[in-house]
Amino acid sequence: MAEEGIEIRLDHVTKRFPGQKAPAVDDFSMVVPAGEIVVFVGPSGCGKTTTMRMINRLIEPTSGTITIGGEDALRIDPDELRRRVGYAIQQAGLFPHFTVAQSIGIVPGLLGWDKKRIADRVEEMMDLVGLDPAEFAGRYPRQLSGGQQQRVGVARALAADPPVLLMDEPFGAVDPITRGHLQDELLRLQSELHKTIVFVTHDFDEAVKLGDKIAVLGDRSTILQYDTPDAILTNPADDTVAGFVGAGASLKALTLTRVRDVELGQAVTARADADPSTVDLRGEKFLLVLDRRDRPVRWVHQNELRRASSLASVGSPVQDSVSLQSTLRDALEAMLTEGGRAVVTGSRGEYVGTVDLATVTEFVQQLRATA
Ligand SMILES: Nc1ncnc2c1ncn2[C@@H]1O[C@H](COP(=O)(O)OP(=O)(O)OP(=O)(O)O)[C@@H](O)[C@H]1O
């Protein structure tokens, strides 16, 4: 069993770097709830990294207190702090002369684990982040893609099973598609591990996707708003936050809702072996043809249906379907590909319903009305 997250509390924390007039972090107070992902977003230089690094004492606060699981961070001995707080950074920060296995084993090694325990743990972590140990354990960073390096960085941060994970733009240096995959994987890991995660990013979309809560920070790490993504999207605290949310707030809100949360529509359906002349479209323009296991295969227009002698090959293929776990944004994407409705399938790929544009529009309007 992995060790689950513990609460982090920052109380009136200030950091003043020597020789600087203004503090980099000015009187920062926040509770990061146990087992949640809190994302810091804000402009470059606003103090996100400094705030985060005070939690694991890579930077010492000038004043104020930080507690981790109720214990004063300044009193936790450095080895124990290293075990309790994992740290992952942009471009993974891997040592060029360490193999993947050596990198992941660093913190367990520092903590004095025996060789066998470290080796077992390294293998377990590689599996966890989707890197085959047989293939990757002996590789050096330069023999890895950017995405693979980031996976190693996350595995290394998790190796000593810390209840707290600090992640400073960990996916900042990879292409958007890899970034999306790494985000999905982090969410999957988190649904198993329930760590307390503080995550720093410039990217508001990333914050919306990952955060249970988002802290929008301004100069000197001032908290402009600290709330759930949907509260911030629908009700930004001020113009600065609104600027950060940016255009397309409604579109972003679509990533917050799953297909299973909206009412599904129903298409007229028929099995591929049915006789076309018996199909009643009940005023609809399209028929959805299902295979023997009820999986959606093709859309057939009423004109095609009229001329068809069999449903086995007529119509155009269903190209993109979504699952009940997909977001409304995925559904919108599928609608744009399919032209019209997105087909929703269950866990065995079977047809369960459809989502159409009206449902999405209605959802956005409701969200605005309740905000
Ligand atoms: N070691 C240091 N000595 C002096 N000033 C520093 C030091 N580290 C950071 N600062 C200053 O503190 C402020 C906050 O920096 P910080 O790195 O925390 O910002 P950030 O929000 O993480 O920025 P970015 O998003 O660009 O990484 C900046 O003005 C920076 O120049």
The ligand as a Gaussian input file, in Angstrom:
#p B3LYP/6-31G(d) Opt

LIG

0 1
 N       18.224000      32.861000      -5.116000
 C       17.624000      34.018000      -5.397000
 N       18.190000      35.180000      -5.091000
 C       17.607000      36.356000      -5.342000
 N       16.389000      36.476000      -5.924000
 C       15.764000      35.353000      -6.267000
 C       16.329000      34.062000      -6.021000
 N       15.455000      33.129000      -6.473000
 C       14.405000      33.794000      -6.975000
 N       14.558000      35.131000      -6.848000
 C       13.601000      36.174000      -7.254000
 O       12.374000      35.902000      -6.594000
 C       11.276000      36.158000      -7.475000
 C       10.397000      34.907000      -7.595000
 O       11.086000      33.888000      -8.314000
 P       10.477000      32.466000      -8.583000
 O       11.509000      31.651000      -9.269000
 O        9.914000      31.936000      -7.323000
 O        9.286000      32.820000      -9.570000
 P        8.376000      31.876000     -10.447000
 O        6.998000      32.374000     -10.298000
 O        8.630000      30.458000     -10.096000
 O        8.922000      32.196000     -11.904000
 P        8.996000      31.281000     -13.219000
 O        7.596000      30.944000     -13.538000
 O        9.625000      32.206000     -14.217000
 O        9.847000      30.099000     -12.872000
 C       11.878000      36.614000      -8.780000
 O       11.825000      38.016000      -8.816000
 C       13.301000      36.130000      -8.720000
 O       14.157000      36.955000      -9.445000

